[in-house]
């Protein structure tokens, strides 16, 4: 089992920045995909950014809507995933979730953290 706890959400004005954190604990040895998703009000959950590990090579990918503004990163020593969000827009308002997927395709989710961007 893997436990994920997000933090760092809040209220920010348009153009501002936030950094989300996702602290992982438990059996994370077999995790090879980590990502951030979000669910805007009244909409379905959508992909934001991800890191994929294949052997010793890591790659990142982003939704078109956040490219150039958001950066996903991780600190292996702290078992923590981050999402740096810059130039925030009101349309970035959502509950943000981190997700880990194991090599056996088991998905784990955090409880979510609210990000609200005011215009």
N, C-alpha and C positions, 0 to 999 in steps of 0.2 A: 504493500500500500504506500501511496505517496500523499502527503498533505501539503496543500498550497495555501498561503495566506498573502493576499494582496494588501498594499497600503500605498498612500501617497496621493489619493484622489482629493478632490476639493473643488472649490469655486474659484474661478480665475477669469479675468477679463480677456476679451479677444485680443490676440497678439501676444499673450503671455505664455508661460511655460510651466510644465509640471513634470515630475519624474515619478513614475509608478515603480513599485518594487513588488516582487513575488518571491517570498521566502519558501523554500522547499525543505521538507523533512521526510524521513522514512526511506523506503527502498528506491532510491533514485539511480542506482547503478545502471539499470537497463533502459534509462530514458534516452531517446535519440532525437526527439522533436519537441521543441518548446515554442510557445507562441502566445500572442495576445489577441484577444477577440473583444468585440464590444457590441452592446445592444442598445441602440438609441431608443428613445421613448416611442412605443407603439410599433416598433419594427423588429425584425428578426435579428438574431445574433449574426455578426459578420466578422470575417477575418481582418486583422489589422497588420500584424507582423509576425514573422517566425524565424527560428533558427533550426537548421537541420544538421545533424552530425552523421556523417558517413565515414566510418573508420576514423581517421584523424583529421578529416577535412570538414570544416563548418561552412555553411552558406546561409545567407539571410535573404528574406524576401518580404515585400511590403505590398499592401493594397495601394492602388494607384492614387487613392484619395489622400494618402499620408506620405507618399514618397517625397523626400527632400525636407520633410518637417519632423518626422518621427524617426528615432533610432532605437533598435533593439540591441541589447547587450546582456552579457551574463558575467557573473563572478563565481567561478567554480569553487574557489576556496570558501565562499560564504553560501554556496548553494542558492544563489539568488539571481533572478532574472529581472531585468530592468526595461522600462520603456521611457525614453526621454522624448517628451512632446514639446515642440516649439511652435511658435506662430499659430497658436490654437485658434480655432474658429468656432462659432456657435454650433455648427453642424458636427463638431467633434463631441458634443454633449452625449453622454452614454454611460452605462455601467460597463466597466472594463474588467475583463476576466483573463487570468492567465491559465494556460493549459499545457500539460505535459503529456506526451504519448510515449509509451514504452515500445521496445522492439517487438513485443507481442501484440501491438496495436491496442493496448488498453489506454484509454484516455482518462486523465485526472483533471479536475477543475477546481479553481479557487472559488471563494464566495462572492467575489466581485467588489469593486470599489467605484464609487460614483464620481464622475468628472462632469462638472457643469461649467460651460463657457458662456459668459454673458456678453452681449453685444454693446 
